[in-house]
């Protein structure tokens, strides 16, 4: 009887080990991360979510950039926003590639998590996934740097689960004009830098190129307001990102005219 019980236990254990990864319980999310949709901006958030899903199904992008309004205003497709001061910059950076702009105005990390949970990366395998999130968590919701970094860590983990063969380029939160957010942004970025592993997760701070000589605040000419870059600011970020993508992906061909997928 003991022998049979041992065999049964072994078989049960083997069966549990053989369960597909999708059935394994997910990691516990930080208590400050609440995956949910939102409707804080005047555009139709749910309609944009569907537009992103449909584009990714049709185009199978080589790159995607996930973010908030800073990303949305950069350019690319799906658009849905007439205010895109970075459009020319985006076209120069990505024009010859199939790319999806997954920037949603006013998104917290929580909202981006919900979007990816609900299909925005399903069925695709971009060579590089660029993440630029967190400024709204710090600036609007007033999360602590640790809470913001913990939420982004969970988001990076989810993105990797959805697209395990993709490289993830995590960008530091861009500098803002508000004095009270200078240190929270810096502290959060120091925490985010610890998430890189040199294999499939990489970290960079292109926003440093926006700073004035004092190294504290962004230059006025690079900012359209307290948080969003101007056209010149996007040009600076474009050049920084082009260097990063060339290092990460030998197939990247930045700087060419916009192609059919722009």
N, C-alpha and C positions, 0 to 999 in steps of 0.2 A: 504493500500500500504506500509506504514511504517512497519507494522507487517510482511508482506511478505518479505520485504527487510531485516528485522532483521533475519528472519528465514534463508534466503538465505546466509546471511553473516555468520551465525553460522555454517551452513552446509559446506560452503566453508572452513571455518577455521578448522572444524573437518577433512575435507578431506586432508587439508595440513598437519595436525598433524599425519594423518594416513599414510603418505608417508613412504616407506621403507627407512631405514637409508642410503642405498646405493645411493639414489637419492638426499640426502641432500647435499648442497654445502659444499665442503671441506674447511678447515681452510686455510687462506691466508699463503703462504709460505714466509719465510724470503727472502728479496731481494737478499741475497748472495747465496741462494740455487737454483741451476740450474740442475734439474734432467736430466741426459743425459748419454748415453753410452760413452765409450772411447776406444782408442787403443794406449795407451802410452807405454805399455809393449809389449815385443815380442810375448807373447802367444796370442791365439785367444780369445779375451774377449767375443765375442758373442757366440762362441762355448761353452765356460765355462758356460755362462748364461743358455744356453739350457741344458747342462749336469746337472746343479744344479736343474733345473725345473723337468727334467725327473727322477732324483734320488729321489727327494722329493715325486713325484707322486707314485713311486714304493715302497719306503721304509717307508714313513710316519714316519719321525724321531722323536725320543723322545727329542732330543736336536738339536739345530742348533747353529752355531757360525758364526756371520756375521762380516766381517772385510776386511782388505786389505792384503798386502803381509805378514805381521806379522802372521796373521791367516792362510793364504794359506800355508806358509812354516812350519806350525806346524805339519800337517799330515792329515790323514783321507781321505775321499772320497767326491766328485770326486777329484782326484789328479791333473793330468795335469801339475805337476811341479816336476822335478827330484831333485830340491834343497829343501829338507825337513829335516833340522837338528833336528826338534822337533818330528819326526815321532814316535820314541820309547816312548817319553813322552805322545803323543796323544793316542797311543795304551794302555798305562797303565791307562790313565785317563778315556777313553771312550770305551775301548775294548769290554766290555760286553753289550754295548748299540747300538741302531741304531742312528747314528749321521751324520749330513751333515756339511761339511766344506764349508761355504759360504764366504771364504776369496778370494778376487780378488786383485792381485798385482796392486799397484799404484792407488787404488780406493780412491776418495774423498768421503765424506758423500753424495755428489750429485749423484755419480754413484751408490752407494748402494741404495739410494732412488729410482732411476730409476729401478734398478733390482727388488726391492720389489713391486714397482708400476706395473711391468710387469711380475708378476706371480710367483716369487720365493718362496713366502710363501702361495700361494693360495692352498686351499684344505687340509692343514695340521694344526695340533694343538700341536706343541712340548710342553713338560712340562716346559722347560726353553729355552728361546732364549737369547744367550749371544752376546753382542755387544761390539766390540773393534774397534772404528773408530776415525778419527780425526787427526792422526799424519801427514798425507799427506796434510791436509788442513792447518795446522800450518807450517809444514816444507817445503813444496813445493810451495803451492799457497800463503803462507804468510797471511792467514786469521788472523784477530784479535781473541783473546780468546772469546770475546762476539759473534762474527759472527760464530765461530766454534761451540760454545755451543748452539746458536740459531738453527743452522742447525741440530745438533744432537737431540735437543728437538723435532723438526719437524719429524725427522726420527723415534724417539721412539713413537711418536704419530701415525705415519703410521703403524709401526709394531704392535702396540696394536690394531689398527683398523682391521688389517688383521688376527690377532690371539688373540682375546679378552680374551680367557681363559688361555693363556700362561703367565708364569711369565717372566719378562724381567730383566736380570742381565746386567746392564750397567757398563762396566769397564772403569776406568780412563785411559787416554792416558799414554802410557809407557814412562819412562824417556829416554831421548836421550843424546848423547855425546856432542852435540853442545851447547856452552855456551850461545848463544843468544836465545836458545829455552827453557832454564831452567824455566824462569819465565812465559813465555806464556803457557807452559804445566801445571804448577802449578795453574795459574789463571783459565785456562779452566777447570781443574778438580774441582776446588772449585765451579764453576758455574754448572758443571754437577752433583755434589753432591746434589744440590737443586732439581733435577728432581725426586729423589726417594720419594716414598710415603708410603713405608712399606707394601703395599698391593699387587700390581702387578709390581711395578718398584723398583728395588733395585740397589744400587751403591756400588762399592768397588774399591780399588786401589791396586791390587796385584803387580803392578809395583814397589811399595815402597820396596818390598823384594829384588829387583835387585840393590838397591842403595848401594854405598860404605859407609864407616863410616862417611863421611862428609855430607851425606844426600842430596847431590846435583847431583852427576853424578853416572850412573850405574857402577858397578864393571866391569873391563875389561874382566874377565873370563866369565861373563854372556852375553857378547855382541859379535855377529859375525861381526858387523860393527857399524856405528854410530846409527843405528835405530833398526836393527833386532837382536833378541836374538840368542845366540849360543845354542848348545845342552844343556849345563848346565843351561843357562838362561831359556830355556823352561821347564827344570826339576823344577826349582824354581816356575815358574808360574803354573805348573801342580799341585804342592802341595798346593799352595794358592787356586787355583780354586776348587780342590777337597773338601777343607774345606767349601768353599762357597756353592757348589752344595749340599753337605750333609745337610746343614742348610735349603736350599730352597726346596729340594725334597727328601722325605723319600724313594723314589724308586731308588735313585742314588746308583750305586754299583761300585764306582771307584776303580782302582788298580788291576782289574782282567785281565787275558790274553785276547787278541783280539778275538772277536767272528766273526760270519758270516757277520756282518754289518760294520766291521771296514774299 
